[in-house]
Each structure stands twice: as structure tokens, then as C-alpha cells.
């Protein structure tokens, strides 16, 4: 694997953002230090009409301003608590903590200044790129948290390892919010992609997209993706859960334990390209890009509704408030450590 560094521009307050390109065996990924975000992910196509060509399958922007103004978390690391926290509030160690209210009555993806809006520090390794962030305590998040995200690229596998330590007990749920389109970042709808998720239940949501603490068998619903299925026809089917979310925006249960062995969670396929997502985390959020609004992306591409999808490996949403869910709790002196791998073939 090779790593190249280049300038990517300045933030609105004049801080330099760098871009790192990791390349191995014809696959390349660009990472920027703003949000520790995946800007592009280029994979070689070996079969079909595009055989011999490279295809960028990750949505992104051409400049820093695009990431600063964007509200869809393009490609970024999400934290300290990914996904939604009900009523932007949780209780820990007999104390109530209040977070930013930025998604109806709830807190989404860390609030107004989550990790997607932070400038990370980068360090090149022999076969990896490590990005670090010191997240200082706030009224809603106790303790100073040292976060590390390690990107690796080897033989078509993009690895994302998450490591964190905190000076006090804290909830934590880190993920990556890359939008994928295996036809190319500018290819339009993801409806013709095939998806499979290795899970037989979801954590059902209410009308504010918050889980109610129950588990729901997906049998007989468009959320049953145990067998590979086209995304488009599923989006056209109506059921209570799909109607509430405006499409796919649910957490599939992979494990009832907070940590598992690295195992397949989902596959995504489009014609001549297949991606497998593997993770140690207990859940995966399949989000079908329902809230994309036509942002102008790389090369003038228009990222309209459902032109990209996310497979966010995670602890279950609102698990800080539901004791029966795997606890996303990092105790002082312990180490948070998870791995997610996206394999292309």
C-alpha cells in the first residue's frame, strides 16, 4: 500500500485540511482530515462493459466548503454517539445528561458539532493512516475522549478500526457515514442495487425514528433482506416501518452482545461489482439516502434523494436509554475497540 499527502484547502476559519490517498492493488481511497471523511473510493472493474476501468463508488465533495455546509454527513466519522438519542437525553451513573436537539425532539449523530465537523490529526503508518481527535467533555458528554480511527487498504478491503479511551465513564458509538453507489458516485438511483443483510430482526422505530425497545421479526415485510433483493422494489412497498422512515432507515440486529467476532453483516451488489460489509459491532443501519436533497458533489454530480446508501455499523440506536440493548458504555480505564471492513470483488 502507498500513501500520498496533498493539500485540500482551508476551512472558513483558515485551518488547513489535508487529503491522503491510500492505494493498493488498483483500489484507492481518499481521506480528508475534516471529519476524517472518505472523499472517494475508487475500485477496479474486472468484468462487464466497464472492464479495465476504475469506478469511484463513494459520494463526496470537491472542496472543504462542500463538507462544511453539508448536512448529510458525507463520508465522515460520526461520534461521540452515532445515530439517534431519544429526546436528546440519557441517564448514566444516576445523572441525567442533555444533548443537542437537532433532529425533531432527538439528538442525531453527535449534535450540531459532531465528529463530522471536527478537524482530525493524521499520521501515516507503513500500511495505514491513523486519524486522532481529542473530544473534550461537554455538558452532554462527560470526560475527555481520545479517539483514533485507523484506515487500512489491502487487496480490495477497506478496513476502519475504531479505538477510544476516556477520562470518565461515557457512552460511545462511532461509525462511518460513507454513501455508496456501486454504479459510480454520479450514477443516479441506487434502486437497481441488490442488498442482503444477515439478520432476521430490526429495532422498530416510532414516528421520530427512535426504537421503542422491542425487536421486530422482518418476515413478511420489505425489511426482510435475508435473501438478496433489489432495493428499488422494496422501496415501493408499504408497511408501517417503511412509511415511518420514508424508506430504509433502520437498524438490523447482528448480535445481542456489545462485541462479536468480525463477521459478515451485509452484501451490496450492482452488475459487475460486489461489496461485503463485515464488522465486530452488534448492529448495522441500512439508510437508503431518503434525505439527500440534490447537493452538488464531485464534478458537478447531483446527489438527489436515494442516489447513495449507507451501511453504518453501530450499537443499536438510542441504546443509551434502553437497558435491554447492548450498552454503548466506555468505562474509565477501558478501551473501546471495533473493526469494520468493506470488501470489494
Secondary structure, 3 states (H helix, E strand, C coil): CEEEEEEEEECCCCCEEEEEEEEECCEEEEEECECCEEEEEEEECCCCCCCCCEEECECCCCCHHHHHHCCCCCCCEECCECCEEHHHEEEECCEEEECCCCECCEEECCCCCCHHHCECEEEECCCCEEEEEEECCECCECCCEEEEEEEEEECCEEEEEEEEEECCCEECECEECCCECCCCCCCCCCCCCEEEECCCEECCECCCCCECCCCEECCCCCCCCCCCEEHHHHHHCCCHHHHHHCCCEEEEECCCCCCCCCEEEEEEEECCEEEEEEECCCEEEEECCCCCCCEECHHHCEECCCCCEEEEEECCCCHHHCCCCCCCEECCCCCEEEEEEEEEC
